[in-house]
Amino acid sequence: MAEWWRGSVTYQVYPRSFQDDNGDGVGDLKGITRRLDHIANLGCDAVWLSPFFTSPMLDMGYDVADYTDVDPVFGTLADFDALVARAHDLGLKVIIDQVLNHSSDKHPFFAESRKSRNNDKSDWYIWVDPRPDGTPPCNWLSVFGGPAFTWDARRKQYYMHSFLPQQPDFNYRNPAVVEYMESVLRFWLDRGVDGFRFDTVNYFYKDALFRNDAADYKIKAEPDGNPYYMQYHLFSKGQPENLGWMERIRRVMDSYDDRATVGEMGEAHHAIRMMGEYTAPGRLHQCYSFEMMGYDYSAAFFRGKIEEFFTGAPNGWPMWAFSNHDVVRQASRWAKHGVSQDALARQAGALLLSFQGSICLWEGEEIGQTDTELALEELTDPQGINFWPEPIGRDNTRTPMVWDASENGGFSTGKPWLPVKAPQLARNVASQAGVAGSVLETYRAMLAYRKASGALVTGATRFFDLPEPLLAFTRGDAVLCLFNLSPDSALVDVAGVSGLEGPSQDVVLQEGRITLGPNGFAFLTVTGPVSVQA
């Protein structure tokens, strides 16, 4: 189906945490295959798998040692092929992560590269000479702490790493690197994958002159918990050459039928604008950022982000997400805005699934799962350990999926790699399945409603001017969407609509006046010119 991705809903699976099939406490591909029915029954169009490639797992698979094989902890290539086949049988597309900015330092290419300055792989990574005083060439910082350069005594040079020192960055100014990465994409496309999610999609090219990054123009009253966010990264990422690489990727994708891409825009400045640039015609199909993964839960915020994208990039296409494997879950982040945890979770799901663009759900979001409180000794995430206790790390959101109320939540018969604690155990799939009004059934109903509505899949958005905490917009010329983003009741006068359609929460409609209870939301059929007033 042409452009199946436009307006689609993708479900993100973190392989370590979804389902353990062999009892070793770590999720695996066979476990995912066994649980694909859950994703299909939810009503999603695609599943995105976080990395499952051969890796020493210092960054839980985002440090790749072999781009064309499966790490034994997750299974085998045959297991992957079986997963793809089962997903396709269920009508699900399969999108896999591609971590192409950097590899593990255990990758054979890096082992060769660091041997000398004149071997076959010597220029495959970013190597730089020290300044006369022995220091790195510029002030670039690593996302995971410290300088972005590590000294290597064999070459008497620094190599660059945007993340861990064990994750050296590739040199995309070397044509051989680009050609190799294209071959990696074709390897997986030939195995039947339907698309790729590109990690850190704006990081590939760095400034050739190694100029210093600037101080963040958003002056802060005190130092950030992570110094990386005190810089404006003008030169260490986001270079114009990245766009040429996006175009090469698109040409590879277009040589196959019905394939799609989505890029992760890791940018604290102008992320929405860059999403548009990266999804312009001939580049990526979709792009998402962390813009909606913060603590703002206001009508003005959501309206502003959507209007900014479609005004600035009418020919681009966004993917919106409220959570993923790197951030605090929305049920925890936005808790103060909910009259109850369930009410907030139901509303957040309805809100996200009403947005113009494609949508990505994070595993557990559909049961209103919250972050897990972890002690330092329970952490595995290098970012969380390095910056303990703040900013909070990523393990808290990565704890295992909870399928039922049994020990370990039905995730594993062994000790899970991260603990399943009582607050999370209380929110499980089995206890919500078939229960009217549960978070899970609300998500299922909302996904079915979205899929059946052409307006919600691709219709344009028109917002109405209302005071906080009210958000109102039409999709296409068919649906009016109303949300009360607070734990207090609100009244709205509407015209040009008839009755309710689709899922709703705590709403009363009486002769053109709508009462939206705490975290209330409603969808109404448009019958004529619409007006909305508070």
RODO-2510 file (C-alpha; in nm, 4 decimals, decimal comma):
residues 534
     n   res          X          Y          Z
     1     m     0,0000     0,0000     0,0000
     2     a     0,1501     0,3306    -0,1083
     3     e     0,2405     0,5662     0,1780
     4     w     0,1172     0,3228     0,4443
     5     w     0,3282     0,5199     0,6902
     6     r     0,1401     0,8487     0,6522
     7     g    -0,0789     0,8841     0,9609
     8     s     0,0190     0,5352     1,0823
     9     v     0,0628     0,4249     1,4443
    10     t     0,3878     0,2494     1,5382
    11     y     0,4469     0,0592     1,8622
    12     q     0,7997     0,0727     2,0014
    13     v     0,9361    -0,2490     2,1486
    14     y     1,2487    -0,2488     2,3650
    15     p     1,3667    -0,6084     2,3096
    16     r     1,5327    -0,6485     2,6505
    17     s     1,2084    -0,5633     2,8266
    18     f     0,9166    -0,6930     2,6218
    19     q     0,9077    -1,0716     2,6730
    20     d     1,1696    -1,3231     2,7834
    21     d     1,1189    -1,6591     2,6156
    22     n     1,4140    -1,8608     2,7503
    23     g     1,4061    -1,7609     3,1177
    24     d     1,7397    -1,5797     3,1364
    25     g     1,5773    -1,2556     3,2542
    26     v     1,6359    -1,0682     2,9283
    27     g     1,3717    -1,0258     2,6602
    28     d     1,4365    -1,1848     2,3216
    29     l     1,3085    -1,2107     1,9643
    30     k     1,1085    -1,5293     2,0266
    31     g     0,9388    -1,3531     2,3159
    32     i     0,8505    -1,0565     2,0966
    33     t     0,7105    -1,2907     1,8311
    34     r     0,4905    -1,4560     2,0945
    35     r     0,3498    -1,1175     2,1967
    36     l     0,2954    -0,9646     1,8528
    37     d    -0,0758    -1,0470     1,8812
    38     h    -0,0993    -0,7876     2,1589
    39     i     0,0307    -0,5157     1,9277
    40     a    -0,1938    -0,6243     1,6407
    41     n    -0,5003    -0,6480     1,8659
    42     l    -0,4219    -0,3028     2,0005
    43     g    -0,4718    -0,1743     1,6464
    44     c    -0,1211    -0,0562     1,5558
    45     d     0,0116    -0,0514     1,2014
    46     a     0,3799    -0,1183     1,2676
    47     v     0,6254    -0,2348     1,5311
    48     w     0,9616    -0,0649     1,5847
    49     l     1,2337    -0,2806     1,7387
    50     s     1,5105    -0,1096     1,9313
    51     p     1,8572    -0,2571     1,8587
    52     f     1,9014    -0,6329     1,8760
    53     f     2,2368    -0,6486     1,6934
    54     t     2,5607    -0,8021     1,8214
    55     s     2,6889    -0,5730     2,0962
    56     p     2,8860    -0,5649     2,4227
    57     m     2,5729    -0,3897     2,5603
    58     l     2,7497    -0,1011     2,7336
    59     d     2,4698     0,1162     2,5960
    60     m     2,2167    -0,1652     2,5739
    61     g     2,2623    -0,2356     2,2051
    62     y     2,3212     0,1180     2,0836
    63     d     2,6893     0,0205     2,0681
    64     v     2,6879    -0,2130     1,7680
    65     a     2,9700    -0,4620     1,7064
    66     d     2,8095    -0,6318     1,4030
    67     y     2,5434    -0,4583     1,1947
    68     t     2,4266    -0,7713     1,0151
    69     d     2,3738    -1,0227     1,2941
    70     v     2,1638    -1,0756     1,6052
    71     d     2,3193    -1,0699     1,9508
    72     p     2,2924    -1,4173     2,1085
    73     v     2,1097    -1,2723     2,4094
    74     f     1,8207    -1,1939     2,1725
    75     g     1,8404    -1,5023     1,9508
    76     t     1,9413    -1,5656     1,5910
    77     l     1,8808    -1,4356     1,2398
    78     a     1,6361    -1,7235     1,1971
    79     d     1,4449    -1,5937     1,4996
    80     f     1,4371    -1,2502     1,3405
    81     d     1,3074    -1,3912     1,0119
    82     a     1,0329    -1,5746     1,2014
    83     l     0,9386    -1,2524     1,3794
    84     v     0,9072    -1,0643     1,0497
    85     a     0,6985    -1,3429     0,8990
    86     r     0,4618    -1,3515     1,1968
    87     a     0,4291    -0,9721     1,2015
    88     h     0,3417    -0,9688     0,8333
    89     d     0,0856    -1,2446     0,8881
    90     l    -0,0777    -1,0178     1,1488
    91     g    -0,0737    -0,7194     0,9136
    92     l     0,2063    -0,5418     1,1016
    93     k     0,4966    -0,3628     0,9352
    94     v     0,8416    -0,4090     1,0931
    95     i     1,0729    -0,1113     1,1491
    96     i     1,4175    -0,1696     1,2980
    97     d     1,6653     0,0679     1,4579
    98     q     1,9769     0,1675     1,2683
    99     v     2,2564     0,3097     1,4851
   100     l     2,4857     0,4344     1,2121
   101     n     2,6486     0,7409     1,3681
   102     h     2,8798     0,5320     1,5828
   103     s     2,9765     0,1721     1,6475
   104     s     3,1084    -0,0144     1,9467
   105     d     3,4820     0,0075     2,0016
   106     k     3,4652    -0,3732     1,9777
   107     h     3,3593    -0,3525     1,6134
   108     p     3,6310    -0,5042     1,3886
   109     f     3,6410    -0,1835     1,1857
   110     f     3,7439     0,0227     1,4873
   111     a     3,9915    -0,2404     1,6038
   112     e     4,1576    -0,2089     1,2643
   113     s     4,1276     0,1696     1,2511
   114     r     4,3114     0,2266     1,5766
   115     k     4,6092     0,0072     1,4806
   116     s     4,7755     0,2688     1,2642
   117     r     4,7221     0,5773     1,0507
   118     n     4,7690     0,3983     0,7180
   119     n     4,5536     0,0842     0,7140
   120     d     4,2366     0,0042     0,5203
   121     k     4,0078     0,1374     0,7962
   122     s     4,2325     0,4151     0,9279
   123     d     3,9988     0,6900     0,8062
   124     w     3,6667     0,5209     0,8909
   125     y     3,6365     0,6997     1,2248
   126     i     3,6948     1,0607     1,3305
   127     w     4,0592     1,0912     1,4357
   128     v     4,2190     1,4274     1,5218
   129     d     4,5600     1,5464     1,6303
   130     p     4,6037     1,7114     1,9696
   131     r     4,6724     2,0799     2,0020
   132     p     5,0321     2,1739     2,0909
   133     d     4,9423     2,1635     2,4607
   134     g     4,8093     1,8060     2,4257
   135     t     4,4429     1,8923     2,4641
   136     p     4,1603     1,7996     2,2204
   137     p     4,1074     2,0275     1,9205
   138     c     3,7859     2,1846     2,0488
   139     n     3,5359     2,1985     2,3349
   140     w     3,2846     1,9407     2,2117
   141     l     3,1218     1,7385     2,4882
   142     s     2,9832     1,3868     2,5086
   143     v     2,6117     1,3399     2,5777
   144     f     2,7096     1,0880     2,8454
   145     g     2,9557     1,3160     3,0230
   146     g     3,3047     1,4558     2,9740
   147     p     3,4854     1,5567     2,6542
   148     a     3,3800     1,4076     2,3204
   149     f     3,7419     1,3021     2,2558
   150     t     3,9432     1,0102     2,3940
   151     w     4,3183     0,9715     2,3522
   152     d     4,4568     0,6641     2,1777
   153     a     4,8259     0,6027     2,2412
   154     r     4,8733     0,3761     1,9394
   155     r     4,7842     0,6428     1,6855
   156     k     4,8835     0,9330     1,9117
   157     q     4,5530     1,0942     1,8224
   158     y     4,2133     1,1565     1,9722
   159     y     3,9038     0,9837     1,8406
   160     m     3,5630     1,1446     1,8697
   161     h     3,2585     0,9945     2,0397
   162     s     2,9263     1,1743     2,0769
   163     f     2,8276     0,9290     2,3512
   164     l     3,0378     0,6775     2,5477
   165     p     3,4146     0,6546     2,4851
   166     q     3,3325     0,2975     2,3787
   167     q     3,1107     0,4369     2,0981
   168     p     3,3466     0,5972     1,8435
   169     d     3,1820     0,8087     1,5717
   170     f     3,2149     0,7104     1,2074
   171     n     3,3741     0,9491     0,9581
   172     y     3,1007     1,0151     0,7025
   173     r     3,3376     1,2303     0,4978
   174     n     3,4919     0,9017     0,3859
   175     p     3,2863     0,7736     0,0869
   176     a     3,3668     0,4141     0,1813
   177     v     3,1784     0,4573     0,5092
   178     v     2,8677     0,5832     0,3307
   179     e     2,8817     0,2960     0,0821
   180     y     2,9135     0,0445     0,3644
   181     m     2,6148     0,1902     0,5489
   182     e     2,4066     0,1654     0,2337
   183     s     2,4971    -0,2041     0,2164
   184     v     2,3763    -0,2485     0,5758
   185     l     2,0392    -0,1001     0,4847
   186     r     2,0078    -0,3304     0,1851
   187     f     2,0954    -0,6344     0,3978
   188     w     1,7925    -0,5778     0,6198
   189     l     1,5629    -0,4614     0,3406
   190     d     1,6415    -0,7843     0,1567
   191     r     1,5352    -0,9750     0,4709
   192     g     1,1924    -0,8135     0,4502
   193     v     1,1963    -0,5243     0,6953
   194     d     0,9532    -0,2469     0,6074
   195     g     1,1602     0,0452     0,7257
   196     f     1,4159     0,1963     0,9585
   197     r     1,4252     0,4256     1,2568
   198     f     1,7536     0,6154     1,2403
   199     d     1,9149     0,6899     1,5744
   200     t     2,0580     1,0416     1,6267
   201     v     1,9779     1,1291     1,2675
   202     n     2,1309     1,4784     1,2853
   203     y     2,4702     1,3633     1,4201
   204     f     2,6338     1,1976     1,1180
   205     y     2,8476     1,4864     0,9923
   206     k     3,0592     1,7136     1,2123
   207     d     3,2280     2,0428     1,1338
   208     a     3,5424     1,9694     0,9318
   209     l     3,7302     2,2544     1,1038
   210     f     3,6450     2,1369     1,4572
   211     r     3,5267     2,4800     1,5658
   212     n     3,4145     2,5267     1,9259
   213     d     3,0477     2,4890     2,0098
   214     a     2,8939     2,7996     2,1635
   215     a     2,7460     2,8499     2,5069
   216     d     2,3718     2,7911     2,5121
   217     y     2,2006     3,1213     2,4379
   218     k     1,9292     3,0222     2,6863
   219     i     2,1300     3,1420     2,9848
   220     k     2,0660     2,9260     3,2907
   221     a     2,0663     3,0409     3,6508
   222     e     2,2833     2,7469     3,7551
   223     p     2,4804     2,4709     3,5805
   224     d     2,2838     2,1929     3,4181
   225     g     2,3059     1,8456     3,5714
   226     n     2,4633     1,7383     3,2417
   227     p     2,7074     1,9991     3,1016
   228     y     2,6303     1,8828     2,7474
   229     y     2,3070     2,0810     2,7649
   230     m     2,4945     2,4009     2,8502
   231     q     2,6228     2,4209     2,4925
   232     y     2,4576     2,5188     2,1660
   233     h     2,5847     2,2430     1,9382
   234     l     2,6470     2,4424     1,6235
   235     f     2,9399     2,2351     1,4971
   236     s     2,9409     1,8926     1,6657
   237     k     2,6183     1,7895     1,4887
   238     g     2,3453     1,9221     1,2602
   239     q     2,5745     2,0002     0,9665
   240     p     2,4309     2,0697     0,6167
   241     e     2,5991     1,7586     0,4764
   242     n     2,3580     1,5476     0,6825
   243     l     2,0824     1,6336     0,4361
   244     g     2,2754     1,4843     0,1465
   245     w     2,3029     1,1581     0,3398
   246     m     1,9267     1,1662     0,4004
   247     e     1,8766     1,1915     0,0240
   248     r     2,1032     0,8934    -0,0376
   249     i     1,9074     0,6933     0,2195
   250     r     1,5840     0,7860     0,0447
   251     r     1,7184     0,6662    -0,2899
   252     v     1,8004     0,3300    -0,1337
   253     m     1,4508     0,3069     0,0177
   254     d     1,2829     0,4040    -0,3088
   255     s     1,4538     0,1129    -0,4845
   256     y     1,2290    -0,1178    -0,2762
   257     d     0,8500    -0,1281    -0,2597
   258     d     0,6494     0,0328     0,0225
   259     r     0,9370     0,1013     0,2626
   260     a     0,9554     0,3905     0,5083
   261     t     1,1984     0,5796     0,7293
   262     v     1,1742     0,7784     1,0495
   263     g     1,4535     0,9854     1,1992
   264     e     1,5206     1,0676     1,5632
   265     m     1,5930     1,4403     1,5828
   266     g     1,8203     1,4771     1,8860
   267     e     1,8223     1,8548     1,9079
   268     a     1,7450     2,1037     2,1844
   269     h     1,7216     2,4038     1,9494
   270     h     1,4902     2,4399     1,6492
   271     a     1,4001     2,0704     1,6533
   272     i     1,0624     2,1238     1,4854
   273     r     1,2228     2,3232     1,2036
   274     m     1,4857     2,0542     1,1555
   275     m     1,2166     1,7829     1,1499
   276     g     1,0722     1,9683     0,8529
   277     e     1,4084     1,9966     0,6788
   278     y     1,4825     1,6279     0,7221
   279     t     1,1405     1,5221     0,5850
   280     a     1,1363     1,7528     0,2836
   281     p     1,0638     1,5743    -0,0476
   282     g     1,3396     1,3306    -0,1368
   283     r     1,4596     1,2868     0,2218
   284     l     1,3178     1,0902     0,5168
   285     h     0,9493     0,9990     0,5185
   286     q     0,8967     1,1007     0,8837
   287     c     1,0878     1,2519     1,1722
   288     y     1,0267     1,2797     1,5454
   289     s     1,1921     1,4772     1,8212
   290     f     1,1747     1,5050     2,1974
   291     e     0,9634     1,8207     2,1780
   292     m     0,6528     1,6556     2,3253
   293     m     0,8435     1,4494     2,5805
   294     g     0,8914     1,7244     2,8379
   295     y     0,6808     1,8414     3,1311
   296     d     0,4603     2,0972     2,9542
   297     y     0,0982     1,9776     2,9315
   298     s    -0,0690     2,2970     2,8167
   299     a    -0,2986     2,3628     2,5234
   300     a    -0,0708     2,6383     2,3957
   301     f     0,2264     2,4025     2,3958
   302     f     0,0649     2,1273     2,1882
   303     r    -0,0972     2,3738     1,9516
   304     g     0,2307     2,5606     1,9075
   305     k     0,4317     2,2514     1,8130
   306     i     0,1788     2,1241     1,5592
   307     e     0,1263     2,4643     1,3999
   308     e     0,5007     2,5264     1,3880
   309     f     0,5591     2,2063     1,1968
   310     f     0,2839     2,2311     0,9385
   311     t     0,3371     2,6037     0,8838
   312     g     0,7118     2,5670     0,8379
   313     a     0,7139     2,2327     0,6542
   314     p     0,3887     2,1838     0,4626
   315     n     0,5566     1,9175     0,2509
   316     g     0,7182     1,7334     0,5443
   317     w     0,5648     1,4821     0,7812
   318     p     0,6062     1,4471     1,1579
   319     m     0,5847     1,1513     1,3914
   320     w     0,4584     1,2556     1,7336
   321     a     0,5390     1,0660     2,0535
   322     f     0,4888     1,1399     2,4217
   323     s     0,7412     0,8870     2,5559
   324     n     1,0148     0,6463     2,4516
   325     h     1,3042     0,4479     2,5987
   326     d     1,5016     0,7649     2,6814
   327     v     1,2550     0,9745     2,8833
   328     v     1,0283     0,9648     3,1876
   329     r     0,6927     0,8058     3,1036
   330     q     0,4115     1,0556     3,0472
   331     a     0,1937     0,9062     3,3234
   332     s     0,4704     1,0069     3,5659
   333     r     0,5765     1,3344     3,3996
   334     w     0,2270     1,4776     3,3780
   335     a     0,0809     1,3251     3,6957
   336     k    -0,0064     1,6619     3,8530
   337     h    -0,2352     1,7398     3,5596
   338     g    -0,4544     1,4336     3,6190
   339     v    -0,7505     1,3889     3,8510
   340     s    -0,6312     1,0268     3,8630
   341     q    -0,3571     0,8232     3,7004
   342     d    -0,6048     0,6382     3,4809
   343     a    -0,7899     0,9525     3,3735
   344     l    -0,4650     1,1195     3,2695
   345     a    -0,3422     0,8079     3,0868
   346     r    -0,6681     0,7752     2,8937
   347     q    -0,6683     1,1425     2,7996
   348     a    -0,3018     1,1446     2,6952
   349     g    -0,3668     0,8489     2,4670
   350     a    -0,6703     1,0115     2,3070
   351     l    -0,4806     1,3384     2,2685
   352     l    -0,1777     1,1864     2,0975
   353     l    -0,3901     0,9702     1,8684
   354     s    -0,5893     1,2725     1,7519
   355     f    -0,2833     1,4628     1,6237
   356     q    -0,2086     1,5232     1,2571
   357     g     0,0971     1,3193     1,1641
   358     s     0,2135     0,9680     1,2374
   359     i     0,2145     0,8411     1,5959
   360     c     0,4560     0,6316     1,8003
   361     l     0,3534     0,4547     2,1217
   362     w     0,6058     0,3347     2,3790
   363     e     0,5501    -0,0136     2,5213
   364     g     0,3409     0,0023     2,8395
   365     e     0,1925     0,3381     2,7484
   366     e    -0,1309     0,1592     2,6621
   367     i    -0,1743     0,0372     3,0207
   368     g    -0,0848     0,3703     3,1815
   369     q     0,2482     0,2405     3,3073
   370     t     0,4624     0,4698     3,5245
   371     d     0,8356     0,5013     3,5791
   372     t     0,9971     0,2644     3,8288
   373     e     1,1860     0,4060     4,1253
   374     l     1,5317     0,2484     4,1181
   375     a     1,8256     0,2625     4,3560
   376     l     2,1753     0,3349     4,2261
   377     e     2,2804    -0,0288     4,2664
   378     e     1,9879    -0,1389     4,0444
   379     l     2,0922     0,0748     3,7483
   380     t     2,2538    -0,0505     3,4284
   381     d     2,2285     0,2667     3,2176
   382     p     2,5622     0,4531     3,1921
   383     q     2,3836     0,7867     3,1627
   384     g     2,1872     0,7234     3,4819
   385     i     2,4951     0,6037     3,6688
   386     n     2,7204     0,8886     3,5498
   387     f     2,4752     1,1609     3,6478
   388     w     2,3187     1,0060     3,9584
   389     p     2,0942     1,1269     4,1136
   390     e     2,0019     1,3933     3,8560
   391     p     1,9176     1,4144     3,5763
   392     i     1,7279     1,0891     3,6150
   393     g     1,8530     0,8073     3,3962
   394     r     1,6733     0,5910     3,1430
   395     d     1,6411     0,2574     3,3264
   396     n     1,3354     0,3875     3,5111
   397     t     1,1286     0,3788     3,1923
   398     r     1,2865     0,0593     3,0567
   399     t     1,1708    -0,1879     3,3203
   400     p     0,9932    -0,4973     3,1841
   401     m     0,6497    -0,4980     3,0267
   402     v     0,3885    -0,6237     3,2733
   403     w     0,1559    -0,8827     3,1229
   404     d    -0,0178    -1,0142     3,4339
   405     a    -0,0055    -1,0019     3,8147
   406     s     0,2180    -1,3070     3,8550
   407     e     0,5762    -1,2903     3,9738
   408     n     0,7806    -1,0726     3,7370
   409     g     0,4573    -0,9732     3,5643
   410     g     0,4661    -1,2642     3,3206
   411     f     0,7794    -1,1193     3,1629
   412     s     1,0238    -1,3920     3,2666
   413     t     1,0575    -1,7071     3,4742
   414     g     1,4055    -1,5892     3,5715
   415     k     1,5274    -1,2790     3,7518
   416     p     1,4535    -0,9812     3,5219
   417     w     1,7458    -0,7651     3,4130
   418     l     1,5609    -0,4731     3,5756
   419     p     1,3120    -0,5289     3,8588
   420     v     0,9343    -0,5402     3,8262
   421     k     0,8115    -0,3569     4,1349
   422     a     0,4679    -0,3474     4,2980
   423     p     0,3425    -0,0154     4,1524
   424     q     0,4193    -0,1384     3,8015
   425     l     0,2895    -0,4901     3,8676
   426     a    -0,0468    -0,3397     3,9585
   427     r    -0,0809    -0,2081     3,6027
   428     n    -0,0831    -0,5121     3,3773
   429     v    -0,2413    -0,6203     3,0520
   430     a    -0,4458    -0,9099     3,1899
   431     s    -0,6204    -0,6997     3,4533
   432     q    -0,7276    -0,4390     3,1959
   433     a    -0,8151    -0,6563     2,8957
   434     g    -1,1890    -0,6585     2,8337
   435     v    -1,2585    -0,4149     3,1182
   436     a    -1,4709    -0,1272     2,9917
   437     g    -1,3081     0,2083     3,0612
   438     s    -0,9643     0,0662     3,1371
   439     v    -0,6636     0,2442     2,9912
   440     l    -0,5967    -0,0523     2,7616
   441     e    -0,9513    -0,0678     2,6247
   442     t    -0,9543     0,3094     2,5761
   443     y    -0,6395     0,2834     2,3665
   444     r    -0,7895     0,0007     2,1634
   445     a    -1,1066     0,2016     2,1041
   446     m    -0,9102     0,5138     2,0148
   447     l    -0,6867     0,3286     1,7707
   448     a    -0,9890     0,1716     1,6023
   449     y    -1,1580     0,5118     1,5829
   450     r    -0,8489     0,6766     1,4330
   451     k    -0,7993     0,4002     1,1763
   452     a    -1,1628     0,4244     1,0628
   453     s    -1,1486     0,8025     1,0305
   454     g    -0,9804     0,9426     0,7237
   455     a    -0,9932     1,2836     0,8903
   456     l    -0,7862     1,1670     1,1891
   457     v    -0,5334     0,9873     0,9700
   458     t    -0,4562     1,2641     0,7215
   459     g    -0,6993     1,5542     0,7710
   460     a    -0,5629     1,9058     0,8185
   461     t    -0,5821     2,0718     1,1611
   462     r    -0,7536     2,3991     1,2519
   463     f    -0,7233     2,5223     1,6104
   464     f    -0,9688     2,7418     1,8009
   465     d    -0,8691     3,0219     2,0344
   466     l    -0,9617     2,9102     2,3849
   467     p    -0,8176     2,9854     2,7289
   468     e    -0,6116     2,7290     2,9145
   469     p    -0,6553     2,4448     2,9857
   470     l    -0,8883     2,3938     2,6889
   471     l    -0,7667     2,2606     2,3551
   472     a    -1,0017     2,2435     2,0560
   473     f    -0,9332     2,1703     1,6902
   474     t    -1,0967     2,0189     1,3871
   475     r    -0,9416     1,7469     1,1739
   476     g    -1,0349     1,7828     0,8108
   477     d    -1,3963     1,8889     0,7770
   478     a    -1,5314     1,5949     0,9742
   479     v    -1,4290     1,5889     1,3419
   480     l    -1,4097     1,8385     1,6293
   481     c    -1,1650     1,7331     1,9027
   482     l    -1,2076     1,8800     2,2540
   483     f    -0,9768     1,8356     2,5530
   484     n    -0,9786     1,9710     2,9067
   485     l    -0,6126     1,9357     3,0115
   486     s    -0,6686     1,9782     3,3834
   487     p    -0,8152     1,8066     3,6924
   488     d    -1,0961     2,0668     3,7091
   489     s    -1,4242     2,0836     3,5151
   490     a    -1,4805     2,3269     3,2268
   491     l    -1,7690     2,4464     3,0063
   492     v    -1,7579     2,4989     2,6290
   493     d    -2,0231     2,6338     2,3905
   494     v    -2,0122     2,4764     2,0460
   495     a    -2,2001     2,5137     1,7182
   496     g    -2,1806     2,3293     1,3879
   497     v    -2,1576     1,9837     1,5423
   498     s    -2,3981     1,7027     1,6215
   499     g    -2,3471     1,4145     1,8601
   500     l    -2,0450     1,2478     2,0113
   501     e    -1,8471     0,9960     1,8134
   502     g    -1,5575     0,7732     1,9120
   503     p    -1,4215     0,7390     2,2666
   504     s    -1,4914     1,0082     2,5265
   505     q    -1,4274     1,0760     2,8939
   506     d    -1,6409     1,2630     3,1473
   507     v    -1,8361     1,4695     2,8984
   508     v    -2,1979     1,5919     2,8923
   509     l    -2,3507     1,7458     2,5790
   510     q    -2,6666     1,9557     2,6193
   511     e    -2,8037     2,1863     2,3470
   512     g    -2,4764     2,3268     2,2243
   513     r    -2,3088     2,3371     2,5638
   514     i    -2,0503     2,0803     2,6611
   515     t    -1,9365     2,0073     3,0137
   516     l    -1,5886     1,8574     3,0169
   517     g    -1,5119     1,6998     3,3518
   518     p    -1,1601     1,6609     3,4904
   519     n    -0,9362     1,5390     3,2062
   520     g    -1,2471     1,5207     2,9918
   521     f    -1,2273     1,4771     2,6170
   522     a    -1,4745     1,4404     2,3336
   523     f    -1,4953     1,3965     1,9580
   524     l    -1,7951     1,5400     1,7761
   525     t    -1,9266     1,5082     1,4214
   526     v    -1,8981     1,8286     1,2207
   527     t    -2,2232     1,9270     1,0442
   528     g    -2,1509     2,2866     0,9430
   529     p    -1,9307     2,5868     1,0214
   530     v    -1,7820     2,5178     1,3652
   531     s    -1,7488     2,7671     1,6472
   532     v    -1,6127     2,6958     1,9955
   533     q    -1,6236     2,9366     2,2886
   534     a    -1,5407     2,9010     2,6553
***
